[in-house]
């Protein structure tokens, strides 16, 4: 059984400041720049994808005149630490 994970290359254009921060963090953490960037993107998407899915569902429900109770609103805000 082959357990090799296919990896791809992604090229990004970033500001000098962001590149410097990535380099600095990688040095401090003793990790490669690639590893730091991958982890940052993974963590960002793990948070943003569910948030956007919830937002799209909320818009759909609002368009159907289905509105949340105050309890439901508070639950969503607490989910995203608002």
N, CA and C atoms as an extended XYZ file, in Angstrom:
246
Properties=species:S:1:pos:R:3:atomname:S:1:resname:S:1:resid:I:1 pbc="F F F"
N         0.840       -1.188        0.000 N   UNK     1
C         0.000        0.000        0.000 CA  UNK     1
C         0.886        1.253        0.000 C   UNK     1
N         0.610        2.168       -0.902 N   UNK     2
C         1.381        3.396       -1.022 CA  UNK     2
C         0.757        4.468       -0.133 C   UNK     2
N         1.505        4.958        0.862 N   UNK     3
C         0.994        5.980        1.771 CA  UNK     3
C         1.607        7.349        1.502 C   UNK     3
N         2.262        7.507        0.360 N   UNK     4
C         2.869        8.777        0.004 CA  UNK     4
C         1.787        9.807       -0.294 C   UNK     4
N         1.906       10.961        0.325 N   UNK     5
C         0.976       12.056        0.071 CA  UNK     5
C         1.558       12.941       -1.015 C   UNK     5
N         0.785       13.149       -2.062 N   UNK     6
C         1.241       14.012       -3.154 CA  UNK     6
C         1.303       15.453       -2.650 C   UNK     6
N         2.387       16.110       -2.921 N   UNK     7
C         2.543       17.500       -2.520 CA  UNK     7
C         2.681       18.360       -3.759 C   UNK     7
N         2.183       19.560       -3.651 N   UNK     8
C         2.211       20.515       -4.752 CA  UNK     8
C         3.005       21.742       -4.342 C   UNK     8
N         3.427       22.488       -5.328 N   UNK     9
C         4.121       23.742       -5.089 CA  UNK     9
C         3.167       24.890       -5.353 C   UNK     9
N         3.190       25.867       -4.468 N   UNK    10
C         2.358       27.060       -4.600 CA  UNK    10
C         3.267       28.266       -4.447 C   UNK    10
N         3.231       29.151       -5.413 N   UNK    11
C         4.045       30.356       -5.360 CA  UNK    11
C         3.147       31.537       -5.009 C   UNK    11
N         3.564       32.302       -4.008 N   UNK    12
C         2.791       33.470       -3.564 CA  UNK    12
C         3.648       34.723       -3.638 C   UNK    12
N         3.014       35.808       -3.954 N   UNK    13
C         3.687       37.108       -3.877 CA  UNK    13
C         3.236       37.750       -2.567 C   UNK    13
N         4.191       38.091       -1.715 N   UNK    14
C         3.889       38.692       -0.424 CA  UNK    14
C         4.737       39.937       -0.235 C   UNK    14
N         4.304       40.776        0.675 N   UNK    15
C         5.065       41.992        0.965 CA  UNK    15
C         6.378       41.630        1.660 C   UNK    15
N         7.316       42.548        1.611 N   UNK    16
C         8.591       42.350        2.309 CA  UNK    16
C         8.350       42.145        3.800 C   UNK    16
N         7.392       42.879        4.350 N   UNK    17
C         7.092       42.781        5.780 CA  UNK    17
C         6.580       41.379        6.138 C   UNK    17
N         5.642       40.858        5.347 N   UNK    18
C         5.119       39.527        5.620 CA  UNK    18
C         6.213       38.478        5.469 C   UNK    18
N         7.024       38.588        4.439 N   UNK    19
C         8.120       37.640        4.235 CA  UNK    19
C         9.083       37.683        5.412 C   UNK    19
N         9.379       38.885        5.877 N   UNK    20
C        10.263       39.033        7.034 CA  UNK    20
C         9.674       38.393        8.279 C   UNK    20
N         8.380       38.579        8.482 N   UNK    21
C         7.724       37.971        9.642 CA  UNK    21
C         7.717       36.450        9.548 C   UNK    21
N         7.462       35.929        8.366 N   UNK    22
C         7.503       34.479        8.175 CA  UNK    22
C         8.902       33.928        8.430 C   UNK    22
N         9.909       34.586        7.879 N   UNK    23
C        11.289       34.166        8.092 CA  UNK    23
C        11.648       34.204        9.578 C   UNK    23
N        11.272       35.292       10.240 N   UNK    24
C        11.579       35.470       11.658 CA  UNK    24
C        10.927       34.365       12.491 C   UNK    24
N         9.646       34.106       12.226 N   UNK    25
C         8.938       33.073       12.974 CA  UNK    25
C         9.554       31.696       12.728 C   UNK    25
N         9.898       31.411       11.481 N   UNK    26
C        10.492       30.123       11.144 CA  UNK    26
C        11.806       29.922       11.901 C   UNK    26
N        12.634       30.962       11.941 N   UNK    27
C        13.903       30.868       12.677 CA  UNK    27
C        13.648       30.642       14.162 C   UNK    27
N        12.741       31.424       14.745 N   UNK    28
C        12.443       31.308       16.179 CA  UNK    28
C        11.874       29.936       16.533 C   UNK    28
N        11.050       29.388       15.650 N   UNK    29
C        10.403       28.102       15.897 CA  UNK    29
C        11.267       26.923       15.491 C   UNK    29
N        12.372       27.203       14.803 N   UNK    30
C        13.237       26.128       14.338 CA  UNK    30
C        12.568       25.277       13.266 C   UNK    30
N        11.771       25.928       12.434 N   UNK    31
C        11.037       25.225       11.377 CA  UNK    31
C        11.377       25.843       10.031 C   UNK    31
N        11.039       25.125        8.984 N   UNK    32
C        11.273       25.668        7.646 CA  UNK    32
C        10.201       26.715        7.330 C   UNK    32
N        10.539       27.608        6.421 N   UNK    33
C         9.590       28.614        5.978 CA  UNK    33
C         8.351       27.941        5.382 C   UNK    33
N         8.562       26.895        4.615 N   UNK    34
C         7.452       26.173        4.001 CA  UNK    34
C         6.523       25.597        5.063 C   UNK    34
N         7.095       24.994        6.092 N   UNK    35
C         6.299       24.399        7.170 CA  UNK    35
C         5.461       25.463        7.886 C   UNK    35
N         6.053       26.601        8.146 N   UNK    36
C         5.339       27.697        8.810 CA  UNK    36
C         4.192       28.190        7.932 C   UNK    36
N         4.465       28.388        6.653 N   UNK    37
C         3.437       28.883        5.732 CA  UNK    37
C         2.294       27.873        5.599 C   UNK    37
N         2.621       26.595        5.471 N   UNK    38
C         1.586       25.558        5.345 CA  UNK    38
C         0.702       25.534        6.590 C   UNK    38
N         1.321       25.564        7.756 N   UNK    39
C         0.551       25.546        9.006 CA  UNK    39
C        -0.348       26.777        9.111 C   UNK    39
N         0.171       27.927        8.737 N   UNK    40
C        -0.624       29.157        8.803 CA  UNK    40
C        -1.844       29.072        7.887 C   UNK    40
N        -1.654       28.578        6.675 N   UNK    41
C        -2.768       28.450        5.734 CA  UNK    41
C        -3.769       27.411        6.229 C   UNK    41
N        -3.273       26.282        6.726 N   UNK    42
C        -4.167       25.239        7.241 CA  UNK    42
C        -5.028       25.761        8.385 C   UNK    42
N        -4.399       26.458        9.328 N   UNK    43
C        -5.147       26.990       10.470 CA  UNK    43
C        -6.153       28.049       10.031 C   UNK    43
N        -5.777       28.896        9.117 N   UNK    44
C        -6.675       29.931        8.610 CA  UNK    44
C        -7.895       29.300        7.933 C   UNK    44
N        -7.660       28.333        7.069 N   UNK    45
C        -8.774       27.701        6.356 CA  UNK    45
C        -9.649       26.867        7.282 C   UNK    45
N        -9.068       26.261        8.300 N   UNK    46
C        -9.856       25.489        9.266 CA  UNK    46
C       -10.849       26.380        9.989 C   UNK    46
N       -10.534       27.645       10.133 N   UNK    47
C       -11.418       28.610       10.778 CA  UNK    47
C       -12.368       29.259        9.765 C   UNK    47
N       -11.848       29.659        8.625 N   UNK    48
C       -12.642       30.437        7.665 CA  UNK    48
C       -13.663       29.623        6.890 C   UNK    48
N       -13.346       28.396        6.496 N   UNK    49
C       -14.287       27.603        5.698 CA  UNK    49
C       -15.586       27.363        6.460 C   UNK    49
N       -15.537       26.870        7.707 N   UNK    50
C       -16.804       26.698        8.439 CA  UNK    50
C       -17.537       28.026        8.662 C   UNK    50
N       -16.785       29.091        8.893 N   UNK    51
C       -17.406       30.400        9.096 CA  UNK    51
C       -18.177       30.833        7.848 C   UNK    51
N       -17.575       30.673        6.675 N   UNK    52
C       -18.243       31.068        5.441 CA  UNK    52
C       -19.442       30.170        5.134 C   UNK    52
N       -19.323       28.871        5.437 N   UNK    53
C       -20.459       27.968        5.254 CA  UNK    53
C       -21.631       28.403        6.132 C   UNK    53
N       -21.334       28.730        7.390 N   UNK    54
C       -22.384       29.198        8.299 CA  UNK    54
C       -23.001       30.505        7.803 C   UNK    54
N       -22.178       31.394        7.294 N   UNK    55
C       -22.674       32.666        6.792 CA  UNK    55
C       -23.590       32.469        5.593 C   UNK    55
N       -23.194       31.608        4.674 N   UNK    56
C       -24.034       31.340        3.497 CA  UNK    56
C       -25.371       30.730        3.908 C   UNK    56
N       -25.348       29.830        4.884 N   UNK    57
C       -26.579       29.229        5.372 CA  UNK    57
C       -27.459       30.284        6.049 C   UNK    57
N       -26.850       31.177        6.807 N   UNK    58
C       -27.603       32.234        7.486 CA  UNK    58
C       -28.257       33.179        6.482 C   UNK    58
N       -27.548       33.518        5.423 N   UNK    59
C       -28.107       34.392        4.394 CA  UNK    59
C       -29.283       33.709        3.709 C   UNK    59
N       -29.120       32.423        3.418 N   UNK    60
C       -30.203       31.657        2.796 CA  UNK    60
C       -31.447       31.672        3.694 C   UNK    60
N       -31.249       31.430        4.986 N   UNK    61
C       -32.376       31.425        5.916 CA  UNK    61
C       -32.995       32.812        6.057 C   UNK    61
N       -32.181       33.846        6.071 N   UNK    62
C       -32.705       35.206        6.164 CA  UNK    62
C       -33.522       35.551        4.929 C   UNK    62
N       -33.054       35.117        3.773 N   UNK    63
C       -33.804       35.343        2.545 CA  UNK    63
C       -35.161       34.647        2.584 C   UNK    63
N       -35.239       33.562        3.357 N   UNK    64
C       -36.499       32.833        3.517 CA  UNK    64
C       -37.299       33.352        4.720 C   UNK    64
N       -36.857       34.480        5.276 N   UNK    65
C       -37.506       35.119        6.439 CA  UNK    65
C       -37.414       34.263        7.694 C   UNK    65
N       -36.413       33.411        7.769 N   UNK    66
C       -36.167       32.602        8.968 CA  UNK    66
C       -35.073       33.297        9.766 C   UNK    66
N       -35.433       33.805       10.923 N   UNK    67
C       -34.469       34.537       11.731 CA  UNK    67
C       -34.192       33.803       13.039 C   UNK    67
N       -32.989       33.967       13.558 N   UNK    68
C       -32.558       33.273       14.759 CA  UNK    68
C       -33.093       33.955       16.010 C   UNK    68
N       -33.283       33.148       17.032 N   UNK    69
C       -33.639       33.683       18.347 CA  UNK    69
C       -32.386       34.308       18.962 C   UNK    69
N       -32.552       35.077       20.018 N   UNK    70
C       -31.395       35.682       20.689 CA  UNK    70
C       -30.447       34.603       21.203 C   UNK    70
N       -30.981       33.496       21.688 N   UNK    71
C       -30.157       32.387       22.177 CA  UNK    71
C       -29.297       31.817       21.046 C   UNK    71
N       -29.884       31.644       19.865 N   UNK    72
C       -29.137       31.125       18.719 CA  UNK    72
C       -28.051       32.110       18.276 C   UNK    72
N       -28.360       33.390       18.321 N   UNK    73
C       -27.376       34.417       17.960 CA  UNK    73
C       -26.192       34.366       18.922 C   UNK    73
N       -26.475       34.285       20.211 N   UNK    74
C       -25.410       34.234       21.211 CA  UNK    74
C       -24.535       32.997       21.020 C   UNK    74
N       -25.145       31.870       20.659 N   UNK    75
C       -24.389       30.638       20.426 CA  UNK    75
C       -23.413       30.801       19.262 C   UNK    75
N       -23.868       31.410       18.186 N   UNK    76
C       -22.987       31.625       17.028 CA  UNK    76
C       -21.850       32.576       17.385 C   UNK    76
N       -22.166       33.667       18.098 N   UNK    77
C       -21.105       34.607       18.488 CA  UNK    77
C       -20.069       33.918       19.366 C   UNK    77
N       -20.503       33.072       20.277 N   UNK    78
C       -19.552       32.386       21.150 CA  UNK    78
C       -18.715       31.377       20.360 C   UNK    78
N       -19.278       30.806       19.303 N   UNK    79
C       -18.552       29.849       18.470 CA  UNK    79
C       -17.332       30.500       17.821 C   UNK    79
N       -17.454       31.772       17.456 N   UNK    80
C       -16.371       32.498       16.791 CA  UNK    80
C       -15.694       33.492       17.711 C   UNK    80
N       -15.905       33.306       19.011 N   UNK    81
C       -15.250       34.136       20.021 CA  UNK    81
C       -15.469       35.630       19.799 C   UNK    81
N       -16.720       36.000       19.529 N   UNK    82
C       -17.066       37.409       19.302 CA  UNK    82
C       -17.676       38.018       20.545 C   UNK    82
